Amino acid sequence: MTIENNLKLLKALSEETRYRIVEVLLQGEKCACEIPSLINRTQSNTSMHLTKLSDLGILKSRRDGKKILYSIKNLRVCDVFKALGYPEGKLLKSCCCMDKKKK
């Protein structure tokens, strides 16, 4: 990963709403309709940040009927949260941090 990509990731996570969204999604895939109440933001504000995170390649989405489900695409975010002292038990099981532990 290039320095430019690392800086984009860190810049994206430096905004509080985007940080909270990623923190929620570290626990697993969530419907776009659930996320606003989990991070105490409006639907429109959350939607704007979900789009930004998706455009940066940090999140991915998929449609399930009428629902849009979001999840972490760039598992390097686990490294960032781990470096910040986030408990490993709350990181995704498929996270790169967890894979390194098994090696």
N, C-alpha and C positions, 0 to 999 in steps of 0.2 A: 504494500500500500504506500502511496506517495505521501509526501509531506502535505501536499495540497488536500488530499482526501482526508488525512488525519485532522487538519485544521477545519475542514467543512463539518466533520463529525463533531468536533469539540464545540464549534460555534453553534451548531444546531442544538446541542444539549445545554448550552449556556443560557438558553431562554427558559424561564420557569415552566411555562405551560408545556413546551415540548419535552422538557425533562420529566415532568409528571406523567405525560402520556407514555413515554418509553418505560418509566418505572412501573406503570400499571401493566404494560405489555410484557415485561420481563416475567410476569407470573403466568403468561399464556395468552392465546388469541382471545380477542374481545370484539364484540359487535360495536360498530360506530355509535349506535344508540346508547350503549352502556357507559362509554368513556366520559362524556361530559359530567355526569353525576359523580363519577369516581374521582375526578380531578377538580370538581367544584368550578366548572366553567360553563359557558353557554354552548349550545349546539353549534352555532355559527362560528364562534371563536375556535372551538375544538376542531371543527371541520377544516378551517384554514390551516391550522397547525398540522393536522394529519396529512393534508395535501403537501405541505412543505416537506415533512419528513419522508413522505413517499417519493417526492421528486428528487430528494437527495440520496435515495437508495437505502435509507435506514429502515423504512417499513415497507411491507407488502400488503396487498389487500386481495380479497377474493369475495365473490358474490355467492351467497347461499340463499336462494329465493329472493326475497326483498331485502335481506340483510347484507350489509357489507362488513366483513370481518377483517380486522387488522392484526398483524403479527410482526415480530422483529424479522427483518430480512438480513441486515448487517449485524452478525453476531459479535462483531468487535465492540459493540456497545457494552457487552458483558465485561470486557476488559476495563472499560472506563468505570463502570459501576463498582467493579471489584477493587480497583485502585482507590476509589472514594470510600472504601470500607463497607460497601453494601454486603450484607450477609449472603454467603454462597448458597445457603438453603433457599433463598428467595430468587435465585437466578434460574433461568430456563434450564431444564434438564439437558436440552440439546445445545446448550451454550458452549462456546469455544473454551470458556474457563473450565467447565466441567470435563471436557474432553482432554484437556492438558493434564488434569489430575490423574486420569486413568493410564496415561502413557508412562 
